Amino acid sequence: MQSVSGTNLNAAPLQPLAVPTALLEVNWNGATWTGETANLISAHGEYSIVAPEEGIVKGDTAIAYSASFVLNNSELANDSAGRYSPLNPSSQLYNFINRNYMFGVPIRFSAGYMNENTAERLRQFTGYIFQTDEALPSGSITLNCMDESQKIRHQRVRTILYQNISVDTALGYLCDGVSFSAPNRTFDTGLFTLPLWWADSEDTWNEMSRLAASEGGRVYFDHSGKLHFENLTQWLKSTHFTSRWTFTVSDWRQVTPFINPEDVWDAALVEYAPLQSDALQVVYDYKGPPITVPPNSSKTLACQLQRPCSSITTPVGGAATMKDDGTAETADNRDYVFNNSGGDDMNTSIGVALTTYAQHVDAIITNSSAIYTANLTKFQLRGRPFTGAQVGEVRKDSHYSSVSWPRVREIRGNELIQTYEQADTLATYMRDRLEVPRAIYDVNMPYFVPQLEIGDRVTVVGAFAGNSAAWTRTGLVVGIKWDYSIGTGYTGSYTIMDDSSIYPFPVSNAFIVGTSKYGNGAGSGQIGY
């Protein structure tokens, strides 16, 4: 939960005459935040998590946060009509939006309530404008926005091969690769050590999600734009023990309890696939168009490997081996061969330097001849590739009989699940989470609680139609939607997962790796996976 210290926000949402307040800011020029609240007509935001066990299966554990803002675009006090139109050269914003139609422009939104004459707001969204929908001639424009993940989603990172690396360390290398600084991220300690890990220009956000999913965790950007990694023990921590809000019968408009059929299974099976280093062999053989290197110059040859390699040997060049009659040997065991236009061997003028990544090599080829252009006729690389060893699997059966026919939840093909220990932990975790169906409550409210966040523990008090008897359940917020409009203020809806059966042991006595202190007598019971 966001801090509400020094504010009235714990009481304000429940007050009949609560006055909503909002702040919309856009960084048009890349340096200064400009307030656009005066032109705001309405706003909508929503974000939710993929259930951790689903993230393990799908390899996508990210929290998706999106927002949209409808702005008045006509008869404005602070600008001409069409302020937000990229087609309007009279707009004060024209130089910032005419070419990119606002794509990628930073935006942020804060929401709250007035405390007498003081606006008390909390940040609800930080991200970028993704798409605009201009309504002509009605004079409004909608800014559709996505969270900070958009900034790194399509960036590519290539790394060396790392051995015995934790998930949080690997995530740090990905952040460094896209220049996302340490103060803007907070990571749990990784539970496993991956025997091998590398990145080879995959979508960085997808690779972060796969890493988190390999140990039942998740990555997400919060309301303020900070990146979080939480491992599978995230809900065992004391921050989730206390209920942060109570939705009472007199508060909510409607509560809809349900279960998801995809949460009902009677066994979990996880496949793991170790990797092993193979024998020295040719791992790259150039077959592209002709390559020439002019005199006294260099050229870089990008060599994409089919598999990551534990090592790449320095290419062997040198002069050709000659036969007694002065001709070159037909069987040439050199790794590269360069000739001039007359067919003469030029290898003695060629130098090759390698920049090696896990699954890619940049070969810098230098021609030291001051006269002749070098023509490549052969280039290969030798190395020791990693290949798959014997695939194994771990199955954990339910303690109960929740379904009338066998249903096995399987995880296969995730190359980051490399050890038996990983598979055993994930299978146990999934079995415990899926063997008892969990109730979900959709709670629709006539107000919005700006301090609530994904993962907060809350209480839901319900009642049956025509029956005064009430029921009370606690659960974790797994989805939030909020709406704001001029004249009607805020409304909110919350998706809450019942927490009575998340873990099959008392969570208050769990030992959590990276949090609990060994031998201190507290948190010394069940190891939290």
C-alpha positions as CSV (number, residue, x, y, z in Angstrom):
1,M,0.0,0.0,0.0
2,Q,1.2,3.5,-0.8
3,S,2.0,5.6,2.3
4,V,-0.9,7.9,3.4
5,S,1.0,9.3,6.4
6,G,0.0,12.9,7.1
7,T,-3.1,12.7,4.9
8,N,-6.8,12.1,5.3
9,L,-6.9,9.5,2.5
10,N,-7.9,6.6,4.9
11,A,-11.1,8.4,5.6
12,A,-11.7,10.6,2.5
13,P,-13.1,7.9,0.1
14,L,-15.9,7.0,2.6
15,Q,-17.0,10.6,3.2
16,P,-20.3,11.4,1.5
17,L,-19.2,14.8,0.3
18,A,-15.6,13.8,-0.6
19,V,-14.2,16.1,-3.3
20,P,-12.0,14.3,-5.8
21,T,-8.9,15.9,-7.2
22,A,-6.6,14.9,-10.1
23,L,-3.3,15.9,-11.6
24,L,-2.4,15.0,-15.2
25,E,1.1,15.9,-16.3
26,V,2.9,15.4,-19.7
27,N,6.6,15.9,-20.5
28,W,6.2,17.3,-24.0
29,N,9.8,18.6,-24.4
30,G,11.6,15.8,-22.6
31,A,12.7,18.2,-19.8
32,T,9.7,19.8,-18.1
33,W,6.4,18.4,-16.8
34,T,3.4,20.4,-18.0
35,G,0.1,20.3,-16.2
36,E,-2.9,19.3,-18.5
37,T,-5.5,18.8,-15.8
38,A,-7.5,21.8,-16.9
39,N,-8.4,20.1,-20.1
40,L,-9.0,16.6,-18.7
41,I,-12.5,15.3,-19.3
42,S,-12.1,11.7,-18.0
43,A,-9.5,9.1,-17.2
44,H,-9.4,5.3,-17.0
45,G,-6.7,2.9,-15.7
46,E,-6.4,-0.8,-15.1
47,Y,-3.7,-3.3,-14.2
48,S,-3.7,-6.9,-13.1
49,I,-1.2,-9.7,-12.5
50,V,-1.0,-13.0,-14.2
51,A,-1.4,-15.6,-11.5
52,P,2.1,-16.9,-10.6
53,E,1.3,-20.5,-11.6
54,E,0.0,-19.2,-14.9
55,G,3.2,-17.2,-15.4
56,I,5.2,-20.3,-14.9
57,V,3.3,-22.1,-17.6
58,K,3.1,-19.3,-20.1
59,G,6.5,-17.6,-19.3
60,D,4.8,-14.3,-18.9
61,T,4.4,-13.0,-15.4
62,A,4.3,-9.3,-16.1
63,I,1.7,-6.9,-14.7
64,A,0.2,-5.0,-17.5
65,Y,-0.7,-1.4,-16.7
66,S,-2.6,0.8,-19.1
67,A,-4.4,4.1,-18.9
68,S,-6.4,6.4,-21.2
69,F,-7.1,10.1,-20.8
70,V,-9.8,12.0,-22.7
71,L,-8.9,15.7,-23.2
72,N,-10.8,18.7,-24.4
73,N,-9.2,19.8,-27.6
74,S,-11.3,22.9,-28.5
75,E,-11.9,26.4,-27.1
76,L,-9.0,26.1,-24.6
77,A,-8.0,28.9,-22.2
78,N,-4.3,28.2,-22.4
79,D,-3.9,27.5,-26.1
80,S,-5.8,27.6,-29.4
81,A,-8.4,25.0,-30.4
82,G,-6.6,21.9,-31.5
83,R,-3.8,22.1,-28.8
84,Y,-3.3,18.3,-29.0
85,S,-3.7,17.9,-32.8
86,P,-0.4,17.0,-34.6
87,L,-2.0,18.6,-37.7
88,N,-2.4,22.1,-36.1
89,P,0.7,24.3,-36.7
90,S,-0.9,27.0,-34.4
91,S,-0.7,24.7,-31.3
92,Q,2.0,25.5,-28.7
93,L,2.8,21.8,-28.8
94,Y,3.2,21.5,-32.6
95,N,7.0,21.2,-32.6
96,F,6.8,18.3,-30.1
97,I,4.0,16.3,-31.6
98,N,3.8,17.0,-35.3
99,R,6.1,14.1,-36.4
100,N,5.6,11.4,-33.9
101,Y,1.9,12.0,-33.1
102,M,2.8,11.9,-29.4
103,F,4.1,8.4,-29.5
104,G,6.5,7.8,-26.6
105,V,5.8,11.1,-24.8
106,P,6.1,10.6,-21.0
107,I,2.9,11.0,-19.0
108,R,1.8,10.6,-15.4
109,F,-1.4,10.8,-13.4
110,S,-2.1,11.3,-9.7
111,A,-5.5,10.9,-7.9
112,G,-6.9,11.7,-4.5
113,Y,-9.3,13.8,-2.5
114,M,-9.3,17.3,-1.1
115,N,-8.7,17.7,2.6
116,E,-10.4,21.1,3.1
117,N,-8.2,23.4,0.9
118,T,-5.3,20.9,0.4
119,A,-5.2,18.5,-2.5
120,E,-4.0,15.1,-1.3
121,R,-3.0,12.9,-4.2
122,L,-1.1,9.7,-4.9
123,R,0.5,8.6,-8.1
124,Q,-1.6,6.1,-10.0
125,F,0.1,5.9,-13.4
126,T,3.5,6.6,-14.9
127,G,4.2,5.7,-18.5
128,Y,4.1,6.8,-22.1
129,I,1.6,7.8,-24.7
130,F,1.2,4.9,-27.0
131,Q,-1.6,5.9,-29.4
132,T,-4.0,8.9,-29.9
133,D,-7.6,8.9,-31.1
134,E,-8.7,12.4,-32.2
135,A,-12.4,12.9,-32.5
136,L,-13.3,15.4,-35.2
137,P,-15.2,17.7,-35.1
138,S,-16.4,16.9,-31.5
139,G,-13.2,18.5,-30.2
140,S,-11.8,15.8,-27.9
141,I,-8.8,13.5,-28.1
142,T,-8.0,10.3,-26.2
143,L,-4.4,9.5,-25.1
144,N,-4.0,5.7,-24.8
145,C,-1.0,5.0,-22.6
146,M,1.1,2.1,-21.5
147,D,3.4,1.7,-18.5
148,E,7.2,1.9,-18.4
149,S,7.6,-1.5,-19.8
150,Q,7.1,0.0,-23.3
151,K,10.4,1.8,-22.9
152,I,12.3,-1.5,-22.8
153,R,10.0,-3.9,-24.5
154,H,11.6,-3.6,-28.0
155,Q,15.1,-3.0,-26.9
156,R,17.6,-5.8,-27.4
157,V,20.4,-6.9,-25.1
158,R,23.2,-9.3,-26.0
159,T,25.3,-10.8,-23.2
160,I,28.2,-13.1,-22.7
161,L,27.5,-16.6,-21.3
162,Y,27.0,-16.5,-17.5
163,Q,27.4,-19.6,-15.3
164,N,25.9,-20.1,-11.9
165,I,23.9,-16.9,-11.9
166,S,20.9,-15.9,-9.8
167,V,17.7,-14.6,-11.4
168,D,18.0,-11.2,-9.8
169,T,21.6,-10.8,-11.0
170,A,20.6,-11.7,-14.5
171,L,17.7,-9.2,-14.4
172,G,20.3,-6.6,-13.3
173,Y,22.4,-7.3,-16.4
174,L,19.3,-6.8,-18.6
175,C,18.5,-3.5,-16.9
176,D,22.1,-2.3,-17.4
177,G,21.8,-3.3,-21.1
178,V,18.9,-0.9,-21.6
179,S,20.3,1.8,-19.2
180,F,17.7,1.3,-16.6
181,S,19.5,2.5,-13.5
182,A,19.6,0.7,-10.1
183,P,17.7,3.4,-8.1
184,N,14.7,2.8,-10.3
185,R,14.4,-0.9,-9.5
186,T,13.9,-3.1,-6.4
187,F,14.5,-6.9,-6.6
188,D,13.9,-9.9,-4.3
189,T,16.8,-12.3,-3.9
190,G,16.6,-15.0,-6.5
191,L,15.8,-18.5,-5.1
192,F,17.8,-20.5,-7.6
193,T,21.2,-20.4,-9.3
194,L,20.9,-20.9,-13.0
195,P,23.7,-23.1,-14.3
196,L,23.7,-21.2,-17.6
197,W,22.1,-18.0,-18.7
198,W,22.6,-15.6,-21.6
199,A,20.6,-13.1,-23.7
200,D,20.8,-13.0,-27.4
201,S,18.9,-9.9,-28.6
202,E,15.5,-11.2,-27.4
203,D,12.8,-8.7,-26.5
204,T,14.2,-7.5,-23.1
205,W,10.8,-7.3,-21.4
206,N,9.9,-10.8,-22.5
207,E,13.2,-12.1,-21.3
208,M,12.7,-10.5,-17.9
209,S,9.3,-12.2,-17.7
210,R,10.8,-15.6,-18.6
211,L,13.5,-15.2,-16.0
212,A,11.0,-14.4,-13.3
213,A,8.7,-17.2,-14.4
214,S,11.5,-19.7,-14.2
215,E,11.3,-19.5,-10.4
216,G,7.6,-18.6,-10.0
217,G,8.1,-14.9,-9.6
218,R,7.1,-11.8,-11.6
219,V,8.4,-8.5,-12.8
220,Y,6.3,-5.3,-13.1
221,F,6.5,-1.5,-13.1
222,D,4.6,0.1,-10.3
223,H,2.5,3.3,-10.3
224,S,5.7,5.5,-10.0
225,G,7.6,3.7,-12.8
226,K,9.9,1.6,-10.5
227,L,10.7,-1.9,-11.7
228,H,10.0,-4.8,-9.3
229,F,11.1,-8.4,-9.3
230,E,9.3,-10.6,-6.7
231,N,10.1,-14.3,-6.3
232,L,7.4,-16.9,-5.5
233,T,7.6,-16.1,-1.8
234,Q,6.3,-12.6,-2.3
235,W,2.9,-13.2,-0.5
236,L,4.6,-14.9,2.5
237,K,6.1,-11.6,3.6
238,S,4.8,-9.7,6.6
239,T,3.7,-6.8,4.4
240,H,0.8,-8.9,3.3
241,F,-0.3,-10.1,6.7
242,T,-2.4,-7.0,7.6
243,S,-5.6,-6.1,5.9
244,R,-5.3,-2.6,4.4
245,W,-8.9,-1.9,3.6
246,T,-12.4,-3.3,4.3
247,F,-15.1,-3.3,1.7
248,T,-18.4,-3.5,3.6
249,V,-21.9,-4.3,2.5
250,S,-22.9,-0.7,2.8
251,D,-19.9,0.4,0.6
252,W,-19.9,-1.8,-2.5
253,R,-22.3,-1.7,-5.4
254,Q,-21.9,-5.4,-6.3
255,V,-19.7,-8.4,-5.3
256,T,-19.3,-11.3,-7.8
257,P,-17.7,-14.4,-6.4
258,F,-16.4,-17.0,-8.9
259,I,-13.7,-19.5,-9.5
260,N,-11.6,-19.9,-12.6
261,P,-11.7,-23.4,-14.2
262,E,-8.0,-23.0,-15.1
263,D,-7.3,-23.0,-11.3
264,V,-8.6,-26.6,-10.9
265,W,-6.0,-29.4,-11.4
266,D,-5.1,-32.6,-9.6
267,A,-1.4,-32.7,-10.6
268,A,1.5,-30.5,-11.7
269,L,4.4,-31.7,-13.9
270,V,7.5,-29.6,-14.7
271,E,10.1,-30.5,-17.2
272,Y,13.8,-29.5,-16.8
273,A,16.5,-29.6,-19.4
274,P,20.1,-29.5,-18.4
275,L,22.7,-28.2,-20.9
276,Q,26.1,-29.7,-21.4
277,S,29.2,-28.5,-23.4
278,D,29.8,-30.5,-26.5
279,A,33.1,-31.4,-28.3
280,L,35.1,-28.7,-30.2
281,Q,33.6,-28.3,-33.6
282,V,32.8,-25.8,-36.4
283,V,30.0,-23.6,-35.0
284,Y,29.9,-21.0,-37.8
285,D,30.6,-21.2,-41.5
286,Y,30.1,-18.0,-43.6
287,K,27.8,-18.6,-46.6
288,G,26.7,-15.0,-47.4
289,P,27.5,-12.6,-50.3
290,P,31.1,-11.8,-51.2
291,I,33.0,-9.8,-48.6
292,T,35.9,-7.5,-49.5
293,V,38.2,-5.6,-47.2
294,P,39.9,-2.6,-48.8
295,P,43.6,-1.8,-48.2
296,N,44.5,-0.5,-44.7
297,S,41.0,-0.9,-43.4
298,S,38.8,-3.1,-41.3
299,K,35.4,-4.7,-41.6
300,T,33.2,-6.4,-39.0
301,L,31.6,-9.7,-39.8
302,A,28.6,-10.4,-37.5
303,C,28.5,-14.2,-36.8
304,Q,25.2,-15.6,-35.4
305,L,25.7,-19.0,-33.8
306,Q,23.0,-21.6,-33.7
307,R,23.7,-22.5,-30.0
308,P,25.5,-20.7,-27.2
309,C,29.1,-21.8,-26.7
310,S,31.3,-22.2,-23.7
311,S,34.3,-21.1,-25.7
312,I,35.3,-19.9,-29.1
313,T,38.9,-20.6,-30.3
314,T,41.0,-18.0,-32.0
315,P,40.6,-18.5,-35.8
316,V,43.7,-20.0,-37.5
317,G,44.9,-18.2,-40.6
318,G,48.5,-17.9,-41.8
319,A,49.9,-18.8,-45.2
320,A,48.7,-21.9,-47.1
321,T,50.6,-25.1,-46.8
322,M,52.5,-25.6,-50.1
323,K,53.2,-28.8,-52.0
324,D,56.6,-29.5,-53.6
325,D,55.4,-28.1,-57.0
326,G,54.7,-24.7,-55.4
327,T,50.9,-25.0,-55.4
328,A,48.7,-24.8,-52.3
329,E,47.3,-27.9,-50.6
330,T,43.8,-28.8,-51.7
331,A,42.7,-29.7,-48.2
332,D,43.0,-26.3,-46.4
333,N,42.5,-26.6,-42.6
334,R,42.7,-22.9,-42.0
335,D,39.7,-21.1,-40.5
336,Y,39.9,-18.2,-42.9
337,V,41.3,-17.6,-46.4
338,F,41.6,-14.3,-48.2
339,N,42.9,-13.7,-51.8
340,N,43.5,-10.7,-53.9
341,S,41.9,-10.2,-57.2
342,G,44.6,-12.2,-58.9
343,G,43.9,-15.2,-56.7
344,D,47.1,-14.8,-54.6
345,D,46.8,-15.8,-50.9
346,M,46.6,-12.7,-48.6
347,N,46.3,-14.3,-45.2
348,T,49.6,-12.9,-44.0
349,S,48.1,-9.4,-44.4
350,I,44.9,-10.3,-42.5
351,G,44.3,-10.0,-38.8
352,V,41.1,-11.3,-37.0
353,A,40.0,-10.1,-33.6
354,L,36.9,-11.5,-31.9
355,T,34.3,-9.9,-29.6
356,T,32.5,-12.9,-28.2
357,Y,29.0,-13.2,-26.7
358,A,27.2,-16.3,-25.7
359,Q,25.5,-16.9,-29.1
360,H,27.1,-14.3,-31.3
361,V,30.6,-13.3,-32.4
362,D,31.7,-10.0,-34.0
363,A,34.8,-10.8,-36.0
364,I,36.8,-7.6,-36.8
365,I,38.8,-8.4,-40.0
366,T,41.8,-6.1,-40.7
367,N,43.7,-5.9,-44.0
368,S,47.2,-4.4,-43.4
369,S,48.1,-4.4,-47.1
370,A,48.6,-1.0,-48.5
371,I,48.0,-2.1,-52.0
372,Y,45.6,-5.0,-52.4
373,T,41.9,-5.5,-51.5
374,A,41.3,-8.8,-49.7
375,N,38.5,-11.0,-50.9
376,L,37.0,-13.5,-48.4
377,T,36.8,-17.1,-49.8
378,K,36.4,-18.9,-46.5
379,F,35.6,-18.0,-42.9
380,Q,34.6,-20.3,-40.0
381,L,34.7,-20.4,-36.2
382,R,35.3,-23.3,-34.0
383,G,33.9,-23.7,-30.5
384,R,32.3,-25.9,-27.9
385,P,28.5,-25.5,-28.1
386,F,26.0,-26.2,-25.3
387,T,23.5,-28.9,-26.2
388,G,20.6,-30.5,-24.4
389,A,21.3,-33.3,-22.0
390,Q,18.8,-35.9,-20.9
391,V,15.5,-34.2,-20.2
392,G,13.8,-34.9,-16.9
393,E,10.5,-34.2,-15.3
394,V,9.0,-33.9,-11.8
395,R,5.3,-34.6,-11.1
396,K,3.5,-33.7,-7.9
397,D,0.0,-35.1,-7.3
398,S,-2.7,-33.4,-5.4
399,H,-3.4,-34.3,-1.7
400,Y,-7.1,-34.1,-2.6
401,S,-9.6,-35.1,-5.3
402,S,-10.8,-31.8,-6.7
403,V,-11.8,-32.9,-10.1
404,S,-13.7,-35.9,-11.5
405,W,-11.1,-36.8,-14.2
406,P,-7.3,-36.5,-14.4
407,R,-6.1,-33.0,-15.1
408,V,-2.3,-32.5,-15.2
409,R,-0.9,-29.0,-15.5
410,E,2.3,-29.3,-17.5
411,I,5.3,-27.0,-18.0
412,R,7.6,-28.0,-20.9
413,G,10.1,-26.2,-23.1
414,N,11.4,-23.5,-20.7
415,E,15.1,-23.6,-21.3
416,L,15.7,-21.6,-18.1
417,I,14.4,-24.5,-16.0
418,Q,17.6,-26.4,-16.0
419,T,17.8,-28.4,-12.7
420,Y,15.9,-30.9,-10.8
421,E,15.7,-28.5,-7.8
422,Q,14.0,-25.9,-9.9
423,A,11.5,-28.4,-11.3
424,D,10.8,-29.9,-7.9
425,T,10.1,-26.5,-6.3
426,L,8.0,-25.3,-9.1
427,A,5.9,-28.5,-9.3
428,T,5.4,-28.5,-5.5
429,Y,4.4,-24.8,-5.6
430,M,2.0,-25.3,-8.5
431,R,0.4,-28.4,-6.9
432,D,-0.2,-26.5,-3.6
433,R,-1.7,-23.5,-5.5
434,L,-3.9,-25.5,-7.8
435,E,-5.1,-28.5,-5.8
436,V,-7.8,-26.4,-4.0
437,P,-9.9,-24.0,-6.2
438,R,-9.5,-20.4,-5.1
439,A,-12.5,-18.0,-4.9
440,I,-12.2,-14.7,-6.7
441,Y,-14.2,-11.7,-5.8
442,D,-15.0,-8.9,-8.2
443,V,-15.9,-5.9,-6.1
444,N,-17.5,-2.8,-7.7
445,M,-17.2,0.3,-5.7
446,P,-18.8,3.8,-5.9
447,Y,-15.5,5.3,-4.8
448,F,-11.7,4.7,-5.4
449,V,-9.0,4.0,-2.8
450,P,-5.9,5.6,-4.3
451,Q,-3.5,4.0,-1.8
452,L,-4.3,0.4,-2.7
453,E,-1.8,-1.5,-4.8
454,I,-1.6,-5.0,-6.4
455,G,-0.8,-7.5,-3.8
456,D,-2.4,-5.6,-0.8
457,R,-4.4,-7.7,1.6
458,V,-8.0,-6.5,2.0
459,T,-11.2,-7.7,3.6
460,V,-14.5,-8.2,1.8
461,V,-17.8,-8.3,3.8
462,G,-20.7,-9.7,1.8
463,A,-24.3,-10.6,2.3
464,F,-26.9,-12.8,0.5
465,A,-30.0,-11.3,-1.1
466,G,-32.9,-11.5,1.3
467,N,-30.7,-12.7,4.1
468,S,-29.2,-10.5,6.8
469,A,-26.4,-13.0,7.5
470,A,-23.0,-11.7,6.4
471,W,-19.8,-13.4,5.4
472,T,-16.3,-12.1,5.7
473,R,-13.3,-13.1,3.6
474,T,-9.8,-11.8,3.2
475,G,-7.8,-11.8,0.0
476,L,-5.1,-10.2,-2.1
477,V,-5.8,-7.6,-4.7
478,V,-4.8,-9.0,-8.1
479,G,-6.6,-6.5,-10.3
480,I,-7.5,-2.8,-10.1
481,K,-9.6,-0.6,-12.4
482,W,-10.3,3.1,-11.7
483,D,-12.3,5.7,-13.5
484,Y,-12.4,9.5,-13.1
485,S,-14.6,12.0,-14.8
486,I,-15.5,15.7,-14.3
487,G,-18.7,16.0,-12.3
488,T,-18.9,12.4,-11.1
489,G,-15.5,11.9,-9.5
490,Y,-13.9,8.4,-9.0
491,T,-15.2,4.9,-9.1
492,G,-13.1,1.7,-8.6
493,S,-13.4,-2.0,-9.1
494,Y,-11.1,-4.6,-7.5
495,T,-10.4,-8.2,-8.3
496,I,-9.5,-10.0,-5.0
497,M,-8.1,-13.5,-4.7
498,D,-9.2,-15.4,-1.6
499,D,-6.0,-16.0,0.5
500,S,-7.3,-18.9,2.6
501,S,-5.6,-21.6,0.5
502,I,-2.7,-20.0,-1.2
503,Y,-0.1,-21.8,0.9
504,P,-0.7,-25.1,2.8
505,F,1.2,-24.0,5.9
506,P,1.0,-21.0,8.3
507,V,2.5,-18.1,6.4
508,S,3.5,-16.2,9.5
509,N,6.1,-18.9,10.4
510,A,7.7,-19.3,7.0
511,F,11.4,-19.0,6.5
512,I,12.0,-16.8,3.5
513,V,15.3,-16.9,1.5
514,G,16.8,-13.4,1.4
515,T,14.5,-12.1,4.2
516,S,14.5,-14.4,7.3
517,K,17.6,-14.7,9.5
518,Y,18.8,-18.2,10.2
519,G,18.7,-19.2,13.8
520,N,16.9,-16.1,15.2
521,G,13.9,-18.1,16.3
522,A,11.5,-16.1,14.1
523,G,10.4,-17.4,10.7
524,S,12.1,-20.7,11.4
525,G,9.4,-23.0,10.4
526,Q,8.4,-24.1,6.9
527,I,10.9,-23.0,4.2
528,G,8.9,-20.9,1.8
529,Y,9.7,-23.1,-1.2
